[in-house]
Amino acid sequence: MAKVLLVDRNARWADWVANRMKSPGTVFVAVGAGHLAGQDSVQAQLAKLGVKAERVQY
């Protein structure tokens, strides 16, 4: 279940973000905490694609 809900989804999401970043404009992505933990997190997937993800303090 975790593979379908988190791992696979994070990989697809990271691909989308990386491709979207190639287009002009501003992109804001908000994610739930479950997608930010572990070796298969969204930011880990983005790093594999060469995209730096950074937490925004508010």
C-alpha positions in Angstrom: 0.0 0.0 0.0 2.8 2.4 0.9 4.4 1.8 -2.5 1.2 2.8 -4.4 0.3 5.7 -2.1 3.7 7.2 -1.5 6.6 5.8 -3.4 5.1 5.5 -6.9 3.1 8.7 -6.4 6.2 10.6 -5.2 8.2 9.5 -8.3 5.4 10.6 -10.7 5.0 13.9 -8.8 8.7 14.6 -9.0 8.7 13.9 -12.7 5.9 16.4 -13.2 7.6 19.0 -11.1 10.9 18.6 -12.9 9.2 19.0 -16.3 7.1 21.9 -15.1 10.2 23.7 -13.9 11.4 23.8 -17.5 8.6 26.2 -18.3 8.5 29.9 -17.5 6.5 31.0 -14.4 6.3 30.4 -10.7 5.6 27.0 -9.3 4.5 26.4 -5.7 4.0 22.8 -4.5 2.6 22.0 -1.1 2.8 18.5 0.1 1.5 16.5 3.1 4.0 15.3 5.7 3.7 11.7 4.6 5.4 12.6 1.3 8.4 14.2 3.0 9.9 11.3 5.0 12.3 8.6 4.0 14.5 7.6 1.1 11.6 7.7 -1.4 10.3 11.1 -0.3 9.3 13.8 -2.9 12.5 15.8 -2.2 14.7 12.6 -2.6 13.0 11.9 -5.9 13.5 15.5 -7.0 17.2 15.3 -6.1 17.6 12.2 -8.3 16.3 14.4 -11.1 18.7 17.3 -10.3 16.0 19.6 -8.7 16.7 21.2 -5.4 13.8 21.3 -3.0 13.8 23.6 0.0 11.5 24.0 2.9 9.9 27.4 3.2 9.6 28.7 6.8 6.5 30.6 7.6 
